[in-house]
């Protein structure tokens, strides 16, 4: 299976996996599964860090990138097709980063792992609630 990790799932998995359910940890640890994270997660974190909305180390982005590489988590670029999909999504969710994650999951046939309840409203989205 192929999974896209929402930003908070990436943080929890890389820093404190005990915050995740045993089911989510098991899925993420299963080597036959492919894990992905959007580059938009790094963008989102950098904005939240600069606004003081999240307290992470100054080098947190580099640490997360290193963690992804060490744990075979692929960092997805933002493609024009993802932006086109965002354009056509209904506005159940207004957060631009979350809308991009939804678009990437739909475009790439990935199951999105997230604790965000608003994602369930999107038709066709494969969602694994955390």
C-alpha positions in Angstrom: 0.0 0.0 0.0 1.0 3.6 -0.5 0.4 6.2 2.2 0.7 10.0 2.3 1.5 11.3 5.8 -0.2 14.5 6.9 2.2 17.1 8.5 1.2 16.2 12.1 1.6 12.5 11.4 5.1 13.2 10.1 6.0 15.1 13.2 4.6 12.5 15.6 6.1 9.5 13.7 9.6 11.1 13.6 9.7 12.5 17.1 7.2 10.6 19.3 5.6 7.6 17.6 3.8 6.7 20.9 1.3 9.5 20.0 0.1 7.4 17.1 -2.2 4.4 17.5 -0.6 0.9 17.3 -2.4 0.4 13.9 -0.8 3.5 12.4 2.6 2.7 13.8 2.4 -0.8 12.4 1.4 0.5 8.9 4.3 2.9 8.9 6.8 0.3 10.1 5.7 -2.3 7.6 8.5 -2.3 5.0 6.3 -3.4 2.2 4.3 -0.1 2.5 5.4 3.0 0.7 5.3 6.2 2.7 5.2 9.7 1.2 5.2 13.2 2.6 4.5 16.3 0.6 7.1 19.0 0.3 4.2 21.3 1.3 4.5 19.8 4.8 8.0 21.4 5.1 6.5 24.7 3.7 3.7 24.5 6.2 6.0 23.9 9.1 8.4 26.8 8.1 5.4 29.2 8.1 4.1 28.0 11.4 7.6 28.2 12.9 8.1 31.7 11.7 4.8 32.8 13.1 5.5 31.1 16.5 2.6 28.7 16.1 4.8 25.6 16.6 7.9 25.3 18.7 10.5 23.2 16.9 14.3 23.3 16.8 15.9 25.8 14.3 17.1 22.9 12.2 13.8 20.9 12.4 13.3 21.0 8.6 16.7 19.5 8.0 16.2 16.9 10.7 12.8 15.9 9.2 14.4 15.7 5.8 17.1 13.5 7.1 14.6 11.3 9.0 12.6 10.9 5.8 15.7 9.8 3.8 16.8 7.4 6.6 13.3 5.9 6.9 12.6 5.5 3.1 9.8 8.2 3.2 9.6 9.8 -0.2 9.2 13.6 -0.3 6.7 14.5 -3.0 7.2 17.6 -5.1 4.2 19.8 -6.0 3.2 19.2 -9.6 0.9 21.2 -11.9 -1.5 18.3 -11.9 -1.8 18.6 -8.1 -2.6 22.3 -8.4 -5.2 21.6 -11.1 -6.8 19.1 -8.8 -6.9 21.6 -5.9 -8.7 24.0 -8.2 -11.5 21.5 -8.7 -11.9 20.4 -5.1 -15.1 21.5 -3.2 -14.4 23.8 -0.3 -15.2 21.5 2.6 -11.7 22.4 3.8 -10.2 25.9 3.5 -6.6 25.2 4.6 -4.5 25.4 1.5 -1.9 22.9 2.7 -4.6 20.3 3.5 -6.3 20.9 0.2 -3.0 20.2 -1.5 -2.5 17.0 0.5 -6.0 15.9 -0.6 -5.2 16.6 -4.2 -1.9 14.8 -4.1 -3.5 11.7 -2.5 -6.3 11.7 -5.2 -3.9 12.3 -8.1 -1.4 9.7 -7.0 -3.8 7.1 -5.6 -2.4 7.4 -2.0 -4.2 6.7 1.2 -3.9 9.8 3.4 -3.1 9.3 7.0 -4.5 12.2 9.1 -6.4 13.1 12.3 -8.2 15.8 10.4 -11.9 14.9 10.4 -12.8 17.3 7.5 -10.9 15.1 5.0 -13.7 12.5 5.2 -16.0 14.7 3.2 -14.0 14.4 0.0 -15.4 11.8 -2.4 -12.9 9.3 -3.6 -10.3 10.1 -1.0 -8.8 7.1 0.6 -8.4 8.1 4.2 -6.9 6.4 7.2 -7.9 8.3 10.4 -5.2 8.6 12.9 
